[in-house]
């Protein structure tokens, strides 16, 4: 089990400095996730259809550009009949392009939809693999707001990736389609200067390339800060969202403590952080607008200025001039795709960074603990649980000399099925760590735990979890509701003191908001009667409950004589009702050189008795 836990130090260090991953690596990670997803076939089919639509659209735009010449020539000649004929031709071309545009818009949205489905399901699957989500929550900033990365970031990444890839593809096809047209049109340009005549092959092509390249370089220089600023914004927005959710979920406690003013200041600080980065982002985008908007306005006259010498020298008709202008604009639009999308690309890269960092952290949750001291886990017979020389280290992945911890006073414990045990200890001991260690979630320590098969064990945490949906689903969690028959479910609710809820078993609601804390815990006890586990481990679950609820719960436990029970905590009600064998936890000092001689001797003997992992 120790091999299931992530290296605490390594991940926290990476979280502070960020993952040093190249763009190529990040793209490879996401492509691998997509290729192994269930939506791969749908996305590839839609992508193929999109390529066909884009090719047809590009061909239609070439035809439309060629239409410019006869249409504007008919205007120059004042040929009314030809003018109306060309309008009919335009209606056919424009109608076909309109149909293609509608089809492309629908395919774009469907592709983004399936991309989001694949990405979201992949991230959720990675997040909810056994023990990963819990480990991630303990390693630093990257584990604080997983909902932001699973929801907003995955949506933004799917939609922006689809839009940018299709935009790049369309621009490339347009470039290939029109660069030949523009080259051919400008090949006949003859310039007459001071009695000399000469031509420049592909004159307008080179002009379009220079125009777009200059815009790209300026955009790169002006907008280079956007990637980092967007990443900072996403991070600060996530912090604000978490602060609002946290305050809302804990509003009763905040109100009772008269803490609204404190929370207001805390949330206002997060708002200020968001607004600060948005202001810097706004300034960066404003500076970029000088380039993008400036070049956007210039493009109205630039192609005419470029083609004007050939037109005024008589080398082009008015229709050919407009055809050249249209081809120049298409080539320029294709070349300037990067300029026009510099801001979205910066946002996309920032989102890609957050998603891949999150996914990378999740996958590294499976790495082994790189520590000297770890608890050894062994599987025992189904009717036996053993605890030998157990020492728990207070910090995950640290050495006991640096952070201290606690040990069991009883160095060799054997518990048989059906036996009732209570493990209490000093007030300074974090008993929950022993609960997590027995569940395989906290291997930082020493000694050997011999546990029965995990399928025979049930762990009841101090804070009850009631999932969304119906009460029947909550009681059956994590099994399906149909696992248990209706009579058994009703009997379990009755025994747990929840008779009033039987009529609402199939009512869907936010039961975690409707039921009080004692009722939520009682649902967990009712589930014990359904599961009938061979072993149960409790984490101070009775502490804090009203006396009548405690008596109801211990009465329920007394009706399970064949179940081995290990209660970690201090419950007098449990003691009186079940008369358990009592075991003890003793605190170890965090600084051996500052402890008293007596405590040092006790701690040294405990460590010496515990075998190295």
MARMISE-885631 format. One record per residue (C-alpha): x, y, z. Coordinates in steps of 0.5 Angstrom, whole numbers, plus 500, padded with zeros to 3 digits. Layout:
residues N
- X / Y / Z
- X / Y / Z
...
//
This chain:
residues 613
- X / Y / Z
- 500 / 500 / 500
- 506 / 505 / 501
- 507 / 504 / 494
- 500 / 507 / 492
- 502 / 514 / 495
- 506 / 520 / 492
- 512 / 523 / 494
- 510 / 528 / 498
- 517 / 533 / 497
- 518 / 532 / 490
- 510 / 534 / 488
- 510 / 540 / 493
- 517 / 542 / 490
- 514 / 541 / 483
- 508 / 545 / 485
- 512 / 551 / 487
- 516 / 552 / 481
- 511 / 549 / 476
- 512 / 543 / 471
- 518 / 544 / 466
- 514 / 541 / 460
- 515 / 543 / 453
- 509 / 545 / 449
- 511 / 539 / 444
- 511 / 534 / 451
- 504 / 537 / 453
- 501 / 536 / 446
- 503 / 529 / 446
- 500 / 528 / 453
- 493 / 531 / 450
- 494 / 527 / 444
- 495 / 521 / 447
- 489 / 522 / 452
- 485 / 523 / 446
- 487 / 517 / 442
- 485 / 513 / 448
- 479 / 516 / 449
- 472 / 513 / 447
- 470 / 519 / 443
- 476 / 518 / 438
- 472 / 515 / 432
- 467 / 520 / 433
- 472 / 526 / 433
- 476 / 523 / 427
- 469 / 522 / 423
- 467 / 529 / 424
- 474 / 532 / 423
- 474 / 528 / 416
- 467 / 532 / 414
- 470 / 538 / 416
- 476 / 538 / 412
- 472 / 536 / 406
- 467 / 542 / 407
- 473 / 547 / 408
- 476 / 544 / 402
- 469 / 546 / 398
- 469 / 552 / 401
- 476 / 554 / 399
- 474 / 552 / 392
- 468 / 556 / 392
- 472 / 562 / 395
- 476 / 562 / 389
- 470 / 561 / 384
- 467 / 568 / 388
- 474 / 571 / 387
- 474 / 570 / 379
- 467 / 572 / 379
- 470 / 579 / 381
- 473 / 580 / 374
- 467 / 580 / 370
- 462 / 583 / 375
- 467 / 589 / 376
- 468 / 589 / 368
- 461 / 590 / 367
- 460 / 596 / 371
- 466 / 599 / 368
- 463 / 598 / 361
- 456 / 600 / 364
- 453 / 593 / 361
- 446 / 592 / 364
- 445 / 585 / 362
- 452 / 582 / 364
- 451 / 586 / 370
- 444 / 582 / 372
- 447 / 576 / 369
- 453 / 576 / 374
- 448 / 577 / 380
- 445 / 571 / 378
- 452 / 567 / 378
- 453 / 571 / 385
- 447 / 568 / 388
- 449 / 561 / 386
- 456 / 562 / 389
- 453 / 565 / 395
- 448 / 560 / 396
- 453 / 554 / 396
- 458 / 558 / 400
- 452 / 559 / 405
- 450 / 552 / 406
- 457 / 550 / 407
- 458 / 555 / 412
- 452 / 553 / 416
- 455 / 546 / 415
- 461 / 548 / 418
- 459 / 551 / 424
- 455 / 545 / 426
- 461 / 541 / 425
- 465 / 545 / 429
- 460 / 545 / 435
- 459 / 538 / 435
- 467 / 537 / 434
- 468 / 541 / 440
- 463 / 538 / 444
- 466 / 531 / 443
- 473 / 534 / 444
- 470 / 536 / 451
- 467 / 530 / 453
- 473 / 526 / 451
- 478 / 531 / 455
- 473 / 531 / 461
- 472 / 524 / 462
- 479 / 523 / 461
- 481 / 528 / 467
- 475 / 525 / 471
- 477 / 518 / 470
- 485 / 520 / 472
- 482 / 524 / 478
- 478 / 519 / 481
- 483 / 513 / 480
- 484 / 509 / 487
- 486 / 514 / 492
- 489 / 519 / 487
- 484 / 525 / 489
- 485 / 525 / 496
- 493 / 525 / 495
- 492 / 530 / 490
- 489 / 535 / 496
- 495 / 534 / 500
- 500 / 536 / 496
- 499 / 544 / 495
- 496 / 549 / 490
- 495 / 544 / 484
- 490 / 540 / 489
- 486 / 546 / 491
- 481 / 547 / 486
- 481 / 541 / 482
- 473 / 543 / 480
- 476 / 549 / 476
- 481 / 544 / 472
- 476 / 539 / 471
- 470 / 544 / 469
- 472 / 550 / 466
- 479 / 549 / 464
- 477 / 542 / 460
- 471 / 546 / 457
- 476 / 552 / 455
- 481 / 547 / 452
- 477 / 543 / 448
- 473 / 549 / 445
- 479 / 553 / 444
- 483 / 547 / 441
- 477 / 546 / 436
- 477 / 553 / 434
- 484 / 554 / 433
- 486 / 548 / 429
- 480 / 549 / 424
- 482 / 556 / 424
- 489 / 554 / 422
- 487 / 549 / 417
- 482 / 553 / 414
- 487 / 559 / 413
- 492 / 554 / 410
- 488 / 551 / 405
- 486 / 558 / 403
- 493 / 560 / 403
- 495 / 554 / 398
- 488 / 556 / 394
- 490 / 563 / 393
- 497 / 564 / 393
- 497 / 561 / 386
- 492 / 565 / 384
- 495 / 572 / 386
- 502 / 569 / 383
- 499 / 569 / 377
- 495 / 575 / 377
- 501 / 579 / 379
- 506 / 576 / 374
- 504 / 580 / 368
- 505 / 587 / 372
- 510 / 591 / 369
- 512 / 597 / 372
- 515 / 603 / 368
- 520 / 608 / 372
- 524 / 613 / 368
- 523 / 610 / 361
- 525 / 603 / 364
- 520 / 597 / 364
- 521 / 591 / 369
- 517 / 586 / 372
- 517 / 582 / 379
- 515 / 575 / 379
- 509 / 574 / 384
- 510 / 581 / 386
- 503 / 582 / 390
- 505 / 575 / 393
- 511 / 578 / 396
- 508 / 584 / 398
- 502 / 580 / 402
- 508 / 576 / 405
- 512 / 582 / 408
- 505 / 585 / 410
- 503 / 579 / 414
- 510 / 578 / 417
- 511 / 585 / 419
- 504 / 584 / 423
- 506 / 577 / 426
- 513 / 580 / 429
- 510 / 586 / 432
- 504 / 582 / 435
- 510 / 577 / 438
- 514 / 583 / 441
- 508 / 586 / 444
- 504 / 580 / 446
- 509 / 576 / 449
- 506 / 577 / 456
- 499 / 574 / 455
- 501 / 567 / 456
- 503 / 568 / 463
- 498 / 573 / 464
- 492 / 569 / 462
- 495 / 563 / 466
- 495 / 568 / 472
- 488 / 570 / 471
- 486 / 563 / 471
- 489 / 561 / 477
- 487 / 567 / 481
- 480 / 566 / 478
- 480 / 559 / 481
- 482 / 562 / 488
- 476 / 567 / 488
- 471 / 561 / 486
- 474 / 557 / 491
- 473 / 562 / 497
- 466 / 564 / 495
- 464 / 556 / 495
- 468 / 555 / 502
- 464 / 561 / 505
- 458 / 559 / 502
- 458 / 552 / 505
- 461 / 554 / 512
- 456 / 560 / 512
- 452 / 558 / 519
- 459 / 557 / 522
- 461 / 564 / 520
- 455 / 567 / 522
- 455 / 564 / 529
- 462 / 567 / 530
- 460 / 574 / 527
- 465 / 572 / 522
- 462 / 576 / 516
- 467 / 582 / 516
- 473 / 577 / 516
- 470 / 573 / 510
- 469 / 579 / 507
- 476 / 582 / 507
- 478 / 575 / 505
- 474 / 575 / 499
- 475 / 582 / 497
- 483 / 580 / 497
- 481 / 575 / 492
- 477 / 580 / 488
- 483 / 585 / 488
- 488 / 579 / 486
- 483 / 578 / 480
- 482 / 585 / 478
- 489 / 586 / 478
- 491 / 581 / 474
- 485 / 583 / 469
- 488 / 590 / 469
- 495 / 588 / 467
- 492 / 583 / 462
- 487 / 589 / 459
- 493 / 593 / 458
- 497 / 588 / 454
- 491 / 586 / 450
- 490 / 594 / 449
- 497 / 594 / 446
- 496 / 588 / 442
- 490 / 592 / 439
- 495 / 597 / 436
- 498 / 592 / 432
- 492 / 588 / 430
- 487 / 594 / 429
- 492 / 598 / 425
- 494 / 593 / 420
- 486 / 591 / 420
- 485 / 598 / 417
- 491 / 599 / 413
- 489 / 592 / 409
- 483 / 596 / 406
- 488 / 600 / 402
- 494 / 596 / 402
- 492 / 591 / 396
- 490 / 597 / 392
- 496 / 601 / 393
- 500 / 595 / 391
- 496 / 594 / 385
- 495 / 601 / 383
- 502 / 602 / 379
- 500 / 596 / 374
- 492 / 599 / 374
- 494 / 606 / 372
- 499 / 603 / 367
- 494 / 600 / 363
- 496 / 593 / 365
- 490 / 591 / 369
- 482 / 592 / 368
- 478 / 595 / 373
- 475 / 588 / 374
- 482 / 585 / 374
- 484 / 590 / 380
- 478 / 588 / 384
- 480 / 580 / 383
- 487 / 582 / 385
- 485 / 586 / 391
- 480 / 580 / 393
- 486 / 575 / 392
- 491 / 579 / 396
- 486 / 580 / 402
- 485 / 572 / 402
- 492 / 571 / 402
- 493 / 576 / 407
- 488 / 573 / 412
- 491 / 567 / 411
- 498 / 569 / 413
- 495 / 573 / 419
- 491 / 568 / 422
- 497 / 567 / 427
- 497 / 575 / 428
- 489 / 575 / 429
- 489 / 569 / 434
- 495 / 571 / 438
- 491 / 573 / 444
- 486 / 566 / 443
- 493 / 562 / 442
- 496 / 565 / 449
- 489 / 563 / 453
- 490 / 556 / 449
- 497 / 555 / 452
- 495 / 558 / 459
- 489 / 553 / 459
- 494 / 547 / 456
- 499 / 548 / 461
- 494 / 548 / 467
- 490 / 542 / 464
- 497 / 538 / 463
- 500 / 540 / 469
- 494 / 537 / 473
- 494 / 531 / 469
- 501 / 530 / 470
- 500 / 531 / 478
- 495 / 526 / 478
- 499 / 520 / 474
- 505 / 522 / 479
- 500 / 520 / 485
- 502 / 513 / 483
- 509 / 514 / 484
- 512 / 510 / 490
- 514 / 514 / 497
- 521 / 516 / 497
- 522 / 516 / 504
- 526 / 512 / 509
- 520 / 510 / 514
- 514 / 507 / 512
- 509 / 502 / 515
- 509 / 495 / 512
- 502 / 492 / 510
- 501 / 485 / 510
- 495 / 481 / 509
- 492 / 476 / 515
- 487 / 471 / 515
- 480 / 474 / 515
- 479 / 473 / 522
- 485 / 477 / 525
- 488 / 484 / 525
- 495 / 485 / 528
- 498 / 491 / 530
- 506 / 491 / 531
- 511 / 496 / 534
- 506 / 501 / 530
- 509 / 509 / 530
- 506 / 514 / 526
- 510 / 520 / 523
- 506 / 526 / 523
- 508 / 529 / 516
- 507 / 525 / 510
- 514 / 523 / 507
- 518 / 527 / 513
- 523 / 523 / 518
- 520 / 522 / 525
- 526 / 526 / 528
- 524 / 532 / 524
- 516 / 532 / 525
- 515 / 527 / 531
- 509 / 523 / 531
- 506 / 518 / 536
- 506 / 510 / 537
- 502 / 505 / 540
- 504 / 503 / 547
- 502 / 496 / 546
- 507 / 494 / 542
- 504 / 487 / 539
- 497 / 487 / 538
- 492 / 481 / 536
- 485 / 483 / 535
- 480 / 477 / 533
- 473 / 478 / 529
- 468 / 480 / 533
- 472 / 483 / 538
- 471 / 490 / 540
- 477 / 495 / 541
- 477 / 502 / 543
- 484 / 506 / 541
- 485 / 513 / 545
- 491 / 517 / 547
- 494 / 523 / 549
- 490 / 530 / 547
- 496 / 532 / 543
- 495 / 526 / 538
- 492 / 526 / 531
- 488 / 520 / 532
- 486 / 521 / 525
- 492 / 519 / 522
- 492 / 512 / 525
- 485 / 511 / 522
- 488 / 513 / 515
- 494 / 509 / 516
- 489 / 503 / 517
- 486 / 505 / 511
- 492 / 505 / 507
- 492 / 512 / 506
- 498 / 514 / 511
- 504 / 510 / 510
- 508 / 514 / 513
- 511 / 511 / 520
- 514 / 504 / 522
- 512 / 498 / 524
- 507 / 492 / 521
- 500 / 492 / 520
- 497 / 486 / 519
- 490 / 487 / 516
- 484 / 482 / 513
- 482 / 482 / 506
- 480 / 490 / 504
- 473 / 487 / 502
- 472 / 485 / 509
- 473 / 492 / 512
- 469 / 498 / 512
- 472 / 505 / 514
- 467 / 510 / 517
- 470 / 517 / 517
- 468 / 522 / 522
- 465 / 527 / 517
- 459 / 523 / 514
- 459 / 523 / 506
- 452 / 524 / 503
- 452 / 524 / 495
- 447 / 527 / 491
- 441 / 524 / 489
- 436 / 520 / 493
- 437 / 517 / 500
- 437 / 510 / 497
- 443 / 512 / 493
- 446 / 515 / 499
- 445 / 509 / 504
- 447 / 504 / 498
- 454 / 508 / 496
- 458 / 506 / 493
- 454 / 500 / 491
- 448 / 501 / 486
- 441 / 502 / 490
- 439 / 496 / 487
- 444 / 492 / 491
- 440 / 492 / 497
- 432 / 490 / 497
- 427 / 495 / 500
- 425 / 491 / 506
- 433 / 491 / 508
- 434 / 498 / 507
- 427 / 500 / 511
- 429 / 496 / 517
- 436 / 499 / 517
- 433 / 506 / 517
- 429 / 504 / 523
- 435 / 501 / 527
- 439 / 508 / 525
- 433 / 512 / 528
- 431 / 515 / 521
- 424 / 512 / 521
- 421 / 519 / 519
- 426 / 518 / 512
- 423 / 512 / 510
- 417 / 515 / 506
- 422 / 519 / 502
- 427 / 514 / 500
- 427 / 515 / 493
- 426 / 523 / 493
- 432 / 526 / 490
- 435 / 532 / 494
- 441 / 535 / 497
- 441 / 531 / 503
- 447 / 534 / 505
- 444 / 540 / 506
- 437 / 538 / 509
- 440 / 533 / 514
- 443 / 535 / 520
- 450 / 532 / 522
- 448 / 527 / 526
- 443 / 524 / 521
- 448 / 524 / 516
- 452 / 520 / 520
- 446 / 515 / 522
- 446 / 514 / 515
- 453 / 511 / 515
- 451 / 507 / 521
- 445 / 504 / 517
- 449 / 502 / 512
- 453 / 498 / 516
- 447 / 493 / 517
- 446 / 493 / 510
- 453 / 491 / 508
- 454 / 487 / 514
- 462 / 487 / 514
- 467 / 483 / 518
- 471 / 489 / 520
- 469 / 496 / 522
- 474 / 502 / 523
- 471 / 508 / 526
- 474 / 515 / 526
- 471 / 519 / 532
- 465 / 518 / 529
- 460 / 518 / 536
- 464 / 524 / 538
- 460 / 531 / 538
- 453 / 527 / 537
- 447 / 528 / 541
- 447 / 523 / 547
- 440 / 520 / 544
- 443 / 519 / 537
- 450 / 516 / 541
- 445 / 511 / 545
- 442 / 509 / 538
- 448 / 508 / 534
- 451 / 504 / 540
- 445 / 500 / 540
- 445 / 499 / 533
- 453 / 496 / 534
- 451 / 492 / 539
- 446 / 488 / 535
- 452 / 486 / 531
- 456 / 481 / 535
- 460 / 478 / 530
- 463 / 484 / 527
- 470 / 486 / 529
- 470 / 493 / 531
- 476 / 498 / 532
- 474 / 505 / 535
- 479 / 510 / 534
- 477 / 516 / 539
- 474 / 517 / 546
- 467 / 515 / 547
- 464 / 514 / 554
- 458 / 511 / 550
- 462 / 506 / 546
- 465 / 504 / 552
- 459 / 503 / 557
- 455 / 500 / 551
- 460 / 495 / 548
- 466 / 494 / 554
- 471 / 494 / 549
- 479 / 493 / 550
- 482 / 499 / 550
- 489 / 501 / 547
- 493 / 507 / 548
- 497 / 512 / 543
- 503 / 516 / 546
- 505 / 522 / 543
- 513 / 523 / 541
- 516 / 529 / 541
- 518 / 533 / 534
- 525 / 535 / 537
- 529 / 529 / 540
- 534 / 534 / 543
- 529 / 538 / 546
- 525 / 533 / 550
- 526 / 531 / 557
- 530 / 525 / 558
- 524 / 520 / 560
- 520 / 522 / 554
- 527 / 521 / 550
- 528 / 514 / 553
- 520 / 512 / 551
- 521 / 515 / 544
- 528 / 511 / 543
- 525 / 505 / 545
- 519 / 505 / 540
- 523 / 507 / 534
- 528 / 502 / 536
- 522 / 496 / 536
- 519 / 499 / 530
- 522 / 495 / 524
- 525 / 499 / 518
- 520 / 499 / 512
//
